[in-house]
């Protein structure tokens, strides 16, 4: 019986010492993204839209595939209030991603949504990461129309399925129907046929 008590106590101590990750369903902090042309854009400029923010490495093929998915979603769902945003940042111990690589990626993939760059430190701060957590890329953050983070892919308790197009679509559809002025109630579906009045 003492072994069970010791094991339980050990689990409690380890969980208390584990770094706390940023909670889901929290207000998105402000974030500044540097555009290749030298301008800056603020994440808050997109409030009122459902935003999928991808933090990625330019040289990662997996990140590129997710960027291509976000490009398709932007084309299809943009008119419904969806907004993709890409943020390149530097892998640890590597040279800067910088604007020239972002411009190359945007032109090469023909991305139709805003893509900029940031520092790893700024990305970690936004995600609420500590320096000793494993960095999974890409990091996907889904933000609703009111500016609340509703899902993430990388951090605990993140959902890596957000990198899958079908899973991402399943999450986005109800978010796009929410009406921010009515506390998250569904918006009327603009694609539904209008009811005839009698």
C-alpha positions in Angstrom: 0.0 0.0 0.0 2.9 2.3 0.7 4.1 1.8 -2.9 0.8 3.1 -4.2 0.9 6.2 -1.9 4.5 6.9 -3.0 3.6 6.5 -6.7 0.6 8.8 -6.3 2.7 11.4 -4.4 5.3 11.2 -7.2 2.7 11.8 -9.9 1.4 14.8 -8.0 4.8 16.3 -7.6 5.7 15.8 -11.3 2.4 17.3 -12.4 2.9 20.3 -10.1 6.4 20.9 -11.6 5.3 20.5 -15.2 5.2 23.8 -17.1 1.7 25.2 -17.5 0.6 25.5 -21.1 -1.6 28.3 -22.3 -5.3 27.4 -21.8 -7.6 27.0 -24.8 -10.6 29.2 -25.2 -8.7 32.3 -24.1 -8.5 35.7 -25.7 -5.9 35.9 -28.3 -3.1 38.3 -27.4 -2.1 41.0 -29.8 0.5 39.8 -32.3 2.6 41.8 -34.8 3.6 40.2 -38.1 6.3 41.7 -40.2 5.5 41.7 -43.9 8.4 41.3 -46.5 7.8 44.8 -47.8 8.7 46.3 -44.5 5.1 47.0 -43.2 3.6 45.4 -40.1 0.2 43.9 -39.6 -1.6 43.4 -36.4 -3.6 40.2 -35.7 -6.4 42.3 -34.2 -7.0 43.8 -37.6 -8.7 40.5 -38.5 -11.2 40.5 -35.6 -14.6 39.7 -36.9 -13.2 36.9 -39.1 -12.4 33.3 -38.3 -8.6 33.2 -38.4 -6.3 30.2 -38.9 -2.8 31.3 -38.0 0.0 29.0 -39.2 3.4 29.4 -37.6 5.9 27.6 -39.9 9.4 27.0 -41.0 10.0 28.0 -44.7 12.2 24.9 -45.4 9.6 22.3 -44.0 7.7 20.4 -46.6 5.1 19.5 -44.0 4.5 23.2 -43.3 4.4 23.9 -47.1 1.6 21.3 -47.5 -0.4 23.0 -44.7 0.1 26.4 -46.3 -1.3 24.9 -49.6 -4.3 23.7 -47.6 -4.8 27.1 -46.1 -4.6 28.6 -49.6 -7.4 26.4 -50.8 -9.5 27.2 -47.7 -8.9 30.9 -48.2 -10.1 30.8 -51.7 -13.2 28.8 -50.8 -14.1 30.1 -47.4 -12.8 33.7 -47.5 -16.2 35.1 -48.7 -17.8 33.5 -45.6 -15.4 35.4 -43.2 -12.5 33.1 -43.1 -8.9 34.4 -43.0 -5.6 32.4 -43.3 -2.5 34.1 -42.0 1.0 32.6 -42.3 3.9 33.5 -40.0 7.4 32.1 -40.9 9.9 32.0 -38.1 13.4 30.7 -37.7 14.1 27.2 -36.6 16.4 27.0 -33.6 20.1 27.3 -34.4 19.6 28.4 -38.0 19.9 31.6 -40.0 17.0 34.0 -40.2 14.0 33.2 -42.4 13.7 36.9 -43.2 11.6 38.6 -45.8 13.4 37.2 -48.9 12.5 33.6 -48.1 8.9 34.6 -47.3 8.6 36.4 -50.6 10.0 33.4 -52.4 7.5 31.0 -50.7 4.5 33.3 -51.4 5.4 33.6 -55.0 6.3 30.0 -55.5 3.1 28.6 -53.9 1.0 31.5 -55.2 -0.4 32.1 -51.8 -3.4 34.4 -51.7 -3.4 35.3 -48.0 -1.1 37.4 -45.8 2.2 35.8 -44.9 4.9 37.5 -42.9 7.7 36.6 -40.5 8.5 36.8 -36.8 11.1 35.7 -34.3 11.0 32.4 -32.5 10.9 34.3 -29.2 7.8 36.2 -30.3 6.1 33.0 -31.4 6.9 31.3 -28.1 5.5 34.2 -26.2 2.3 34.2 -28.3 1.8 30.5 -27.9 2.6 30.5 -24.2 5.5 28.1 -24.7 8.5 27.7 -22.4 11.9 27.2 -23.8 12.1 23.6 -22.8 9.0 22.4 -24.5 9.4 20.5 -27.8 8.5 22.6 -30.7 6.1 20.9 -33.1 5.7 22.6 -36.5 3.6 23.9 -38.0 1.7 25.4 -35.1 -1.9 26.0 -36.0 -4.0 28.4 -34.0 -7.8 28.8 -34.7 -9.3 32.1 -33.6 -13.1 32.8 -33.7 -14.8 36.0 -34.8 -14.6 37.5 -31.3 -10.8 37.0 -31.0 -10.9 33.9 -28.8 -8.5 31.0 -29.4 -10.6 28.0 -30.0 -8.0 25.4 -31.0 -4.3 24.8 -31.4 -2.3 22.0 -33.0 1.0 22.0 -31.2 0.9 22.9 -27.6 -0.7 20.9 -24.8 -3.6 20.1 -25.1 -3.2 20.7 -28.8 -4.9 18.8 -31.6 -2.5 17.7 -34.4 -5.5 16.8 -36.5 -5.8 20.5 -37.3 -3.1 20.0 -39.8 -5.5 17.7 -41.7 -7.8 19.5 -44.1 -10.9 17.5 -43.3 -10.5 18.0 -39.6 -9.8 21.7 -40.0 -12.9 22.1 -42.2 -15.0 20.3 -39.5 -13.9 22.8 -36.9 -14.2 25.9 -39.2 -17.7 25.3 -40.5 -19.6 25.9 -37.2 -17.2 28.8 -36.3 -18.1 30.5 -39.6 -21.7 30.2 -38.7 -21.3 31.9 -35.3 -22.5 35.4 -35.0 -20.2 37.4 -32.7 -22.8 40.0 -31.8 -25.1 37.3 -30.5 -22.6 35.7 -28.2 -21.7 32.8 -30.6 -25.2 31.9 -31.8 -25.3 30.6 -35.4 -25.4 33.1 -38.2 -28.0 32.7 -41.0 -26.5 30.6 -43.7 -26.0 32.9 -46.7 -25.9 29.9 -49.1 -29.3 28.6 -47.9 -32.2 29.5 -50.2 -34.4 32.3 -48.9 -37.7 31.3 -47.4 -40.7 32.6 -49.4 -43.1 34.8 -47.5 -46.8 34.2 -48.0 
